[in-house]
Amino acid sequence: MNYEKKLEKFWKEMVSEGSIIGLEMPDYFDQWSTNWKALKRNSKKVIILEFPGIIEQKFGKKSSKNLEIKYFKRKRIFSDSEEKSVLEITLLNDKLDEPFNYFISSLVQETSLYSDSRSIFIRSRELIDEWLVLFRRATKGLSEPMQAGLYGELTILKDIIIPIFGIDNSIKFWTGPLHKAKDFESHKWAIEVKTTTRKDYPFARISSEYQLDFEEFNTLFFYSIYLNSEGSDGETLNEIVKKINTKISDNEVKDLFQKRLLLAGYEEKNNYDKIHYDELKLNGYLVNESFPKIIPSGLDNGINRVSYTLNINSIENLISSNEVIQNQIKSNEQA
């Protein structure tokens, strides 16, 4: 179920302060184990997850300028009342409402795989830690490797995706900032992008077994971008952002682009003009049975959170032209 759309609808319908809407869980989820609520408090969006019983687990401080997360225990007040453990998640930055909905959607769907309160709590804590990195990044700024990675994703957006669908219909496919497994996703195709510079070429780091998992998509493509970032020629990160932004005519799409940039950790900074990127190589590949990869179906039970290095030079014989890839994406989307 698309919980981010359900949440978006909830927030629009929730007009009064303090009004509460319960979140409908999947049919297979034990609704007696947990209780999700959505509400507004002081104009801020709040999600509450209640567990029956007191869970004796360390939670730690998990907040940022964009997100506040509290864990507390609600003791029994009356003899017939129930003890509860409560997770309360508050969005502090309204500009991040879309990624917040994705975060909560991910939390709902991941925890629905468990039926006991302790397992749900532990998995919630793990996911919160992962997403907090993204919400904190939205204000801290980007390291040099992150700048290069973002430049690579925007290059694929500008040179591969936009020529297919037009700029106002392309931004929605950019899912890298949303903590998705792939950098660009549709229901019918996906693209994973890896950007390398002289410091690490020809080795690209694959950070999980899901990044090259082609089995969950009709078609998956992999793009490798090799950049020279040591000269004074080329384009800066600020320049490629402006180039894309100025071409967007629809105000809602422009707002969507800004939100995704923010979640990717980008806000225009003068130091982003110090590094100029010169594209040395941009190659695309179809990920299939013959493409080197580690994916979930190939792992033994108990093995997960895999990361590994892919030698780009070893897959030169698998290169597909941009025209072939673009035609395949267009065909898939229209099917």
Secondary structure, DSSP 8 states (H G I E B T S, - for coil): --HHHHHHHHHHH--STT-EEE----TTS-TTT-EEEEEEETTEEEEEEEEES--------EE-SSEEEEEEEE--SSTTS--EEEEEEEE--GGGHHHHHHHHHHHHHHHTT--SHHHHHHHHHHHHHHHHHHHHHHHH---HHHHHHHHHHHHHIIIIIHHHH-GGGTGGGB-GGGT-SSSEE-SS-EEEEEEEETTTTTEEEE-STTTT-GGGSS-EEEEEEEEE-SSS-SB-HHHHHHHHHTT---HHHHHHHHHHHHHTT----GGGGS--BEEEEEEEEE-STTS----GGGS-TT--S--EEEEGGGGGGGEE-HHHHHHHHHHHHH-
